[in-house]
């Protein structure tokens, strides 16, 4: 059985209950990135309101995990796959710590900690390049700042893989017209292994045709963006926790 088919089975049917994972009732115990020997990933973190959530990635498939709760020492996660299917996963905690899902061990390899000045400068430079690509409508430069496994979890909880987001980016850059301005204010920055995780407030102003008339559209949003260090430099890997959205159409708030 391939990893892809294993994920499909997990997300099409609820997993059976597993043995009690022991006295690990503090939700902080579980945050971090977990990796299996086969290269699959479980990511868990606290959302803005404190709830635990994250994602499961197996090969080119991804599932959003939310909510994640503790029931009798077992992590029980609602799972939404990138094709919209929903299920419930049960994960037990072993020593290490290790999460066990369907008999496979995922060992925690890193947890978040505050980023240093060097990483902060490098990530801010990444956002400068990202803004320049948008403002010049340079699709190739924009995509070059995204990792091959780039994905997002939007507010509706259905993940969007990189191929889907690439087409969305192409369409967005084709539609917008100058003057174009975009900024990303880094509100918080942490590191976790080879990743840097930025909470940013994004502001984006552009002109855009709506029903044949040019409008000035201004949007703002706060989101959590994970960058990963590659041989070619930092690249965007993941976007989630999208919230506090605002849209102005010719100065009038429409959202």
VOBA-1610 file (N, C-alpha, C; in pm, whole numbers, padded with zeros to 5 digits, always signed):
BEGIN
Unk+00085-00120+00000Unk+00000+00000+00000Unk+00088+00125+00000Unk+00060+00220-00088Unk+00138+00343-00092Unk+00095+00437+00018Unk+00181+00535+00048Unk+00145+00636+00147Unk+00023+00714+00103Unk+00011+00740-00028Unk-00105+00815-00076Unk-00234+00739-00048Unk-00235+00607-00078Unk-00357+00530-00052Unk-00382+00516+00097Unk-00273+00513+00178Unk-00292+00506+00323Unk-00364+00630+00374Unk-00325+00747+00323Unk-00392+00870+00366Unk-00538+00869+00321Unk-00563+00822+00200Unk-00699+00818+00150Unk-00786+00731+00240Unk-00734+00615+00282Unk-00810+00527+00370Unk-00835+00594+00504Unk-00732+00660+00558Unk-00748+00727+00687Unk-00856+00833+00682Unk-00867+00904+00570Unk-00960+01016+00563Unk-01098+00976+00512Unk-01114+00855+00464Unk-01246+00813+00419Unk-01324+00740+00529Unk-01252+00695+00632Unk-01320+00624+00741Unk-01254+00660+00873Unk-01333+00665+00979Unk-01279+00699+01112Unk-01190+00586+01160Unk-01080+00625+01225Unk-00988+00525+01281Unk-01050+00463+01407Unk-01017+00339+01432Unk-01064+00276+01555Unk-00990+00334+01674Unk-01050+00328+01791Unk-00987+00381+01912Unk-00861+00302+01942Unk-00757+00374+01989Unk-00630+00312+02024Unk-00615+00309+02175Unk-00517+00239+02228Unk-00500+00231+02373Unk-00472+00367+02433Unk-00499+00378+02562Unk-00476+00503+02634Unk-00330+00544+02624Unk-00307+00673+02600Unk-00172+00722+02581Unk-00102+00764+02708Unk-00168+00747+02823Unk-00101+00782+02949Unk-00141+00918+02999Unk-00078+00965+03106Unk-00120+01089+03173Unk-00064+01213+03108Unk-00091+01234+02980Unk-00041+01350+02908Unk-00157+01445+02884Unk-00212+01503+02988Unk-00333+01583+02975Unk-00305+01730+02947Unk-00179+01775+02954Unk-00148+01914+02923Unk-00135+01930+02773Unk-00220+02014+02715Unk-00223+02029+02569Unk-00089+02080+02515Unk-00009+02154+02596Unk+00121+02203+02552Unk+00215+02089+02517Unk+00191+01971+02571Unk+00276+01855+02546Unk+00289+01824+02398Unk+00190+01860+02320Unk+00180+01806+02185Unk+00230+01897+02074Unk+00254+02026+02099Unk+00295+02118+01993Unk+00429+02075+01933Unk+00442+02093+01802Unk+00569+02065+01736Unk+00549+02004+01600Unk+00661+01967+01539Unk+00660+01900+01408Unk+00705+01756+01430Unk+00631+01662+01375Unk+00657+01519+01392Unk+00681+01457+01254Unk+00782+01370+01245Unk+00816+01308+01117Unk+00820+01157+01130Unk+00771+01087+01027Unk+00780+00942+01023Unk+00904+00902+00945Unk+00952+00778+00960Unk+01068+00733+00882Unk+01045+00744+00732Unk+00919+00737+00688Unk+00888+00743+00545Unk+00878+00886+00493Unk+00891+00986+00583Unk+00888+01125+00541Unk+00754+01194+00555Unk+00654+01126+00611Unk+00526+01191+00637Unk+00540+01286+00755Unk+00450+01384+00763Unk+00461+01491+00862Unk+00327+01510+00934Unk+00335+01526+01066Unk+00224+01579+01145Unk+00272+01708+01209Unk+00199+01817+01188Unk+00232+01946+01249Unk+00119+01984+01344Unk+00156+02026+01467Unk+00058+02071+01565Unk+00102+02203+01625Unk+00009+02296+01639Unk+00039+02426+01699Unk-00087+02481+01763Unk-00071+02588+01840Unk-00184+02654+01903Unk-00232+02769+01815Unk-00362+02773+01788Unk-00419+02884+01714Unk-00428+03008+01799Unk-00472+03119+01741Unk-00479+03247+01814Unk-00564+03240+01940Unk-00667+03155+01938Unk-00754+03145+02055Unk-00707+03038+02152Unk-00594+02972+02122Unk-00536+02874+02213Unk-00565+02730+02180Unk-00656+02704+02086Unk-00689+02566+02051Unk-00574+02501+01973Unk-00561+02370+01989Unk-00457+02296+01919Unk-00509+02250+01783Unk-00428+02269+01678Unk-00461+02222+01545Unk-00334+02211+01462Unk-00348+02169+01337Unk-00230+02152+01253Unk-00265+02084+01122Unk-00173+01998+01074Unk-00199+01930+00948Unk-00123+01798+00942Unk-00168+01711+00854Unk-00102+01585+00823Unk-00065+01588+00677Unk+00063+01561+00646Unk+00108+01560+00506Unk+00170+01424+00476Unk+00115+01357+00375Unk+00169+01229+00328Unk+00188+01240+00177Unk+00313+01235+00134Unk+00349+01258-00006Unk+00288+01390-00052Unk+00208+01389-00158Unk+00154+01515-00209Unk+00011+01540-00160Unk-00033+01465-00060Unk-00166+01484-00001Unk-00152+01554+00133Unk-00254+01635+00166Unk-00249+01709+00291Unk-00389+01715+00352Unk-00393+01707+00485Unk-00520+01715+00557Unk-00506+01815+00672Unk-00605+01902+00686Unk-00610+01994+00800Unk-00659+01918+00922Unk-00597+01941+01037Unk-00636+01878+01162Unk-00694+01983+01255Unk-00826+01982+01273Unk-00892+02078+01361Unk-01039+02037+01376Unk-01089+02040+01500Unk-01014+02064+01622Unk-00933+01941+01663Unk-00835+01964+01752Unk-00757+01854+01810Unk-00783+01857+01960Unk-00836+01749+02013Unk-00875+01744+02153Unk-00813+01623+02222Unk-00804+01627+02354Unk-00758+01513+02433Unk-00880+01441+02489Unk-00892+01312+02459Unk-00998+01230+02514Unk-00936+01103+02572Unk-00939+01093+02705Unk-00885+00976+02774Unk-00740+00948+02734Unk-00660+01056+02726Unk-00518+01040+02696Unk-00486+01021+02550Unk-00587+01030+02461Unk-00565+01015+02317Unk-00598+01146+02248Unk-00514+01186+02150Unk-00545+01303+02069Unk-00646+01263+01962Unk-00759+01331+01960Unk-00863+01305+01862Unk-00873+01428+01773Unk-00848+01410+01643Unk-00842+01523+01550Unk-00946+01508+01441Unk-01022+01615+01419Unk-01104+01622+01300Unk-01013+01646+01181Unk-01028+01568+01075Unk-00939+01576+00959Unk-01018+01613+00834Unk-00970+01717+00763Unk-01030+01757+00636Unk-00923+01749+00528Unk-00943+01660+00432Unk-00843+01638+00328Unk-00856+01744+00218Unk-00755+01750+00131Unk-00754+01851+00024Unk-00862+01827-00080Unk-00927+01710-00077Unk-01039+01687-00168Unk-01174+01709-00099Unk-01170+01760+00025Unk-01292+01793+00097Unk-01347+01682+00184Unk-01294+01560+00176Unk-01343+01451+00261Unk-01304+01478+00406Unk-01391+01435+00497Unk-01371+01461+00640Unk-01379+01331+00719Unk-01300+01323+00826Unk-01301+01206+00910Unk-01247+01243+01048Unk-01220+01143+01128Unk-01166+01164+01262Unk-01046+01072+01281Unk-00934+01127+01326Unk-00813+01049+01349Unk-00784+01041+01498Unk-00730+00927+01542Unk-00691+00907+01681Unk-00540+00888+01686Unk-00472+00969+01766Unk-00326+00963+01779Unk-00291+00941+01925Unk-00209+00840+01952Unk-00161+00817+02088Unk-00020+00872+02102Unk+00018+00903+02225Unk+00149+00961+02252Unk+00239+00857+02316Unk+00353+00834+02250Unk+00453+00744+02304Unk+00572+00823+02356Unk+00670+00758+02419Unk+00789+00828+02469Unk+00870+00885+02354Unk+00932+00997+02382Unk+01020+01056+02279Unk+01016+01206+02267Unk+00898+01273+02253Unk+00765+01212+02236Unk+00742+01166+02093Unk+00653+01071+02081Unk+00617+01014+01952Unk+00465+01008+01942Unk+00410+01048+01827Unk+00268+01028+01799Unk+00254+00902+01716Unk+00156+00820+01750Unk+00133+00695+01678Unk-00003+00704+01609Unk+00000+00695+01476Unk-00121+00704+01395Unk-00129+00581+01306Unk-00233+00501+01325Unk-00254+00381+01244Unk-00131+00290+01244Unk-00067+00280+01361Unk+00049+00193+01377Unk+00180+00253+01332Unk+00180+00374+01275Unk+00302+00439+01229Unk+00348+00543+01330Unk+00478+00543+01360Unk+00533+00637+01456Unk+00580+00765+01388Unk+00542+00878+01448Unk+00587+01011+01405Unk+00662+01072+01523Unk+00793+01088+01508Unk+00876+01139+01619Unk+00888+01291+01611Unk+00871+01358+01725Unk+00884+01503+01726Unk+01030+01542+01703Unk+01052+01628+01604Unk+01187+01667+01567Unk+01220+01812+01603Unk+01118+01894+01628Unk+01146+02035+01660Unk+01022+02100+01721Unk+01047+02200+01804Unk+00940+02283+01861Unk+00975+02429+01835Unk+00876+02516+01845Unk+00897+02658+01818Unk+00974+02727+01930Unk+01059+02823+01891Unk+01127+02911+01985Unk+01146+03046+01917Unk+01171+03152+01994Unk+01184+03285+01932Unk+01297+03289+01829Unk+01274+03363+01721Unk+01375+03376+01615Unk+01477+03482+01653Unk+01599+03464+01606Unk+01706+03561+01629Unk+01705+03671+01524Unk+01796+03767+01542Unk+01801+03884+01454Unk+01835+03847+01310Unk+01924+03749+01291Unk+01963+03711+01155Unk+01845+03653+01077Unk+01773+03561+01139Unk+01657+03502+01073Unk+01553+03610+01044Unk+01532+03701+01138Unk+01434+03808+01117Unk+01471+03892+00995Unk+01600+03928+00982Unk+01643+04006+00865Unk+01619+03928+00736Unk+01650+03798+00739Unk+01635+03716+00618Unk+01489+03700+00578Unk+01400+03681+00676Unk+01258+03668+00645Unk+01201+03801+00596Unk+01243+03910+00655Unk+01197+04041+00607Unk+01243+04066+00464Unk+01363+04019+00429Unk+01410+04030+00291Unk+01324+03944+00199Unk+01282+03827+00247Unk+01192+03744+00169Unk+01061+03815+00140Unk+01008+03886+00239Unk+00884+03961+00217Unk+00906+04079+00123Unk+01026+04138+00126Unk+01055+04246+00032Unk+01052+04193-00111Unk+01111+04076-00133Unk+01111+04015-00266Unk+00969+03976-00308Unk+00892+03927-00213Unk+00756+03889-00243Unk+00673+04010-00286Unk+00690+04121-00213Unk+00618+04244-00248Unk+00660+04294-00386Unk+00790+04287-00416Unk+00838+04333-00546Unk+00779+04249-00659Unk+00768+04119-00637Unk+00710+04032-00740Unk+00564+04066-00767Unk+00489+04096-00660Unk+00348+04132-00677Unk+00337+04267-00747Unk+00414+04364-00701Unk+00401+04500-00755Unk+00444+04510-00901Unk+00531+04419-00945Unk+00572+04416-01086Unk+00497+04308-01166Unk+00405+04239-01099Unk+00324+04134-01162Unk+00412+04026-01224Unk+00519+03990-01154Unk+00616+03893-01202Unk+00582+03755-01145Unk+00507+03678-01223Unk+00460+03548-01177Unk+00577+03453-01147Unk+00677+03450-01233Unk+00790+03358-01213Unk+00864+03391-01083Unk+00887+03521-01058Unk+00955+03560-00934Unk+00869+03527-00813Unk+00738+03544-00827Unk+00646+03512-00718Unk+00651+03363-00685Unk+00641+03279-00787Unk+00643+03135-00765Unk+00778+03085-00716Unk+00887+03155-00754Unk+01020+03115-00710Unk+01037+03127-00560Unk+00951+03205-00495Unk+00957+03221-00350Unk+00871+03120-00276Unk+00810+03027-00349Unk+00729+02923-00287Unk+00799+02788-00302Unk+00798+02710-00195Unk+00856+02576-00198Unk+00769+02484-00283Unk+00827+02374-00329Unk+00754+02281-00412Unk+00632+02222-00342Unk+00637+02209-00208Unk+00526+02153-00132Unk+00435+02260-00074Unk+00442+02382-00129Unk+00361+02491-00075Unk+00213+02452-00072Unk+00146+02490+00037Unk+00003+02462+00052Unk-00055+02564+00149Unk-00188+02571+00152Unk-00256+02661+00244Unk-00373+02588+00310Unk-00410+02636+00429Unk-00536+02596+00491Unk-00617+02723+00510Unk-00715+02750+00423Unk-00796+02871+00434Unk-00896+02858+00549Unk-00972+02965+00578Unk-01065+02962+00691Unk-01169+02852+00684Unk-01204+02803+00562Unk-01303+02697+00554Unk-01246+02560+00588Unk-01112+02554+00609Unk-01050+02431+00656Unk-01016+02330+00550Unk-01047+02355+00422Unk-01013+02261+00315Unk-00878+02302+00256Unk-00774+02222+00273Unk-00642+02261+00225Unk-00636+02278+00074Unk-00549+02369+00030Unk-00525+02391-00112Unk-00378+02362-00140Unk-00347+02261-00223Unk-00208+02230-00255Unk-00147+02333-00348Unk-00016+02323-00368Unk+00058+02422-00445Unk+00010+02440-00587Unk-00031+02333-00655Unk-00077+02345-00793Unk-00200+02433-00801Unk-00292+02414-00708Unk-00414+02495-00706Unk-00381+02641-00677Unk-00289+02664-00582Unk-00254+02800-00544Unk-00173+02869-00653Unk-00097+02792-00733Unk-00020+02852-00843Unk-00114+02912-00946Unk-00222+02842-00980Unk-00317+02895-01077Unk-00390+03016-01020Unk-00418+03012-00891Unk-00483+03127-00828Unk-00391+03249-00833Unk-00261+03229-00806Unk-00165+03340-00810Unk-00154+03397-00950Unk-00151+03310-01051Unk-00141+03357-01190Unk-00261+03445-01225Unk-00381+03399-01188Unk-00501+03476-01216Unk-00503+03609-01144Unk-00457+03610-01017Unk-00454+03734-00940Unk-00361+03836-01004Unk-00242+03794-01043Unk-00146+03886-01102Unk-00191+03937-01238Unk-00266+03856-01311Unk-00318+03901-01440Unk-00428+04005-01423Unk-00506+03995-01316Unk-00621+04085-01298Unk-00583+04222-01244Unk-00483+04229-01157Unk-00454+04355-01090Unk-00383+04453-01183Unk-00402+04583-01157Unk-00341+04688-01238Unk-00280+04794-01145Unk-00175+04865-01193Unk-00111+04968-01112Unk-00206+05084-01086Unk-00181+05160-00978Unk-00072+05141-00882Unk-00099+05023-00789Unk+00006+04945-00762Unk-00002+04825-00679Unk+00092+04843-00561Unk+00043+04818-00441Unk+00126+04829-00320Unk+00091+04715-00226Unk+00192+04648-00173Unk+00168+04541-00077Unk+00275+04543+00031Unk+00232+04522+00156Unk+00324+04517+00270Unk+00289+04398+00358Unk+00389+04346+00427Unk+00369+04238+00524Unk+00441+04277+00652Unk+00366+04318+00753Unk+00424+04353+00883Unk+00434+04229+00969Unk+00557+04193+01008Unk+00579+04073+01088Unk+00544+04104+01234Unk+00438+04042+01283Unk+00392+04065+01420Unk+00461+03972+01519Unk+00495+03853+01473Unk+00562+03754+01557Unk+00644+03662+01468Unk+00761+03619+01516Unk+00846+03531+01437Unk+00913+03429+01527Unk+00896+03302+01492Unk+00960+03193+01565Unk+01035+03104+01466Unk+01120+03017+01519Unk+01187+02917+01437Unk+01154+02779+01492Unk+01157+02681+01403Unk+01130+02541+01441Unk+01206+02453+01343Unk+01323+02406+01386Unk+01408+02330+01294Unk+01452+02418+01179Unk+01428+02374+01056Unk+01465+02451+00937Unk+01357+02548+00892Unk+01254+02564+00975Unk+01143+02653+00939Unk+01143+02780+01023Unk+01091+02886+00964Unk+01062+03010+01036Unk+00914+03038+01020Unk+00846+03070+01130Unk+00702+03086+01128Unk+00668+03230+01163Unk+00610+03300+01067Unk+00580+03443+01083Unk+00429+03464+01090Unk+00385+03539+01190Unk+00249+03591+01190Unk+00256+03731+01132Unk+00186+03755+01021Unk+00200+03881+00948Unk+00064+03947+00928Unk+00067+04079+00923Unk-00050+04157+00882Unk-00022+04207+00741Unk-00095+04153+00645Unk-00073+04184+00504Unk-00170+04293+00459Unk-00116+04394+00390Unk-00198+04499+00330Unk-00168+04503+00180Unk-00274+04509+00100Unk-00259+04493-00045Unk-00357+04589-00113Unk-00301+04686-00187Unk-00383+04784-00259Unk-00351+04774-00408Unk-00456+04774-00491Unk-00438+04764-00636Unk-00564+04815-00704Unk-00554+04837-00835Unk-00672+04866-00916Unk-00715+04737-00984Unk-00846+04723-01002Unk-00898+04598-01053Unk-01030+04623-01125Unk-01049+04556-01238Unk-01175+04569-01312Unk-01286+04493-01242Unk-01396+04562-01214Unk-01515+04499-01158Unk-01634+04542-01244Unk-01694+04445-01312Unk-01806+04472-01403Unk-01772+04582-01503Unk-01648+04574-01557Unk-01606+04666-01661Unk-01555+04800-01615Unk-01553+04825-01483Unk-01506+04953-01430Unk-01389+04931-01337Unk-01285+05017-01350Unk-01170+05006-01262Unk-01204+05056-01121Unk-01175+04972-01022Unk-01195+05007-00882Unk-01060+05000-00810Unk-01045+05080-00706Unk-00930+05066-00616Unk-00970+04974-00502Unk-00904+04860-00493Unk-00935+04759-00391Unk-00822+04754-00290Unk-00858+04762-00164Unk-00761+04750-00055Unk-00805+04637+00036Unk-00715+04541+00060Unk-00747+04431+00149Unk-00641+04422+00259Unk-00684+04376+00375Unk-00594+04348+00487Unk-00631+04214+00546Unk-00531+04140+00590Unk-00555+04010+00651Unk-00437+03975+00741Unk-00464+03902+00848Unk-00358+03849+00933Unk-00350+03699+00910Unk-00229+03647+00891Unk-00214+03504+00869Unk-00079+03454+00918Unk-00072+03325+00937Unk+00049+03257+00984Unk+00117+03194+00863Unk+00243+03230+00839Unk+00313+03185+00720Unk+00443+03114+00759Unk+00458+02992+00712Unk+00576+02912+00743Unk+00673+02918+00625Unk+00794+02965+00652Unk+00903+02966+00555Unk+00996+02849+00586Unk+01055+02790+00484Unk+01151+02682+00506Unk+01284+02717+00439Unk+01393+02682+00505Unk+01527+02711+00451Unk+01564+02606+00347Unk+01601+02651+00226Unk+01640+02562+00118Unk+01779+02604+00068Unk+01844+02522-00016Unk+01973+02563-00073Unk+01963+02693-00152Unk+01843+02727-00201Unk+01823+02851-00277Unk+01777+02966-00189Unk+01771+02944-00058Unk+01725+03049+00033Unk+01590+03015+00094Unk+01534+03109+00171Unk+01405+03087+00236Unk+01292+03087+00133Unk+01200+02991+00148Unk+01084+02985+00060Unk+00959+02959+00143Unk+00847+03014+00095Unk+00720+02992+00164Unk+00675+02847+00148Unk+00642+02785+00262Unk+00600+02645+00262Unk+00452+02629+00291Unk+00399+02718+00380Unk+00264+02694+00429Unk+00201+02824+00477Unk+00071+02837+00455Unk-00006+02950+00507Unk-00130+02896+00576Unk-00153+02940+00700Unk-00276+02902+00771Unk-00312+03013+00869Unk-00410+02987+00954Unk-00459+03083+01054Unk-00492+03218+00989Unk-00567+03213+00879Unk-00607+03335+00807Unk-00727+03396+00880Unk-00716+03524+00917Unk-00822+03584+01000Unk-00819+03737+00987Unk-00918+03800+01049Unk-00928+03946+01058Unk-00918+04011+00920Unk-00999+03961+00829Unk-00997+04011+00691Unk-01078+04139+00678Unk-01029+04232+00596Unk-01100+04355+00566Unk-01081+04389+00419Unk-01189+04434+00351Unk-01181+04475+00211Unk-01248+04610+00194Unk-01178+04703+00127Unk-01233+04833+00091Unk-01242+04841-00061Unk-01357+04883-00112Unk-01379+04904-00255Unk-01400+05053-00277Unk-01300+05119-00340Unk-01303+05264-00356Unk-01329+05333-00222Unk-01264+05284-00118Unk-01273+05343+00015Unk-01391+05300+00098Unk-01483+05223+00040Unk-01602+05178+00113Unk-01583+05034+00158Unk-01603+05011+00286Unk-01582+04876+00338Unk-01693+04784+00290Unk-01652+04671+00228Unk-01748+04574+00179Unk-01734+04440+00249Unk-01631+04430+00335Unk-01613+04307+00414Unk-01537+04339+00541
//
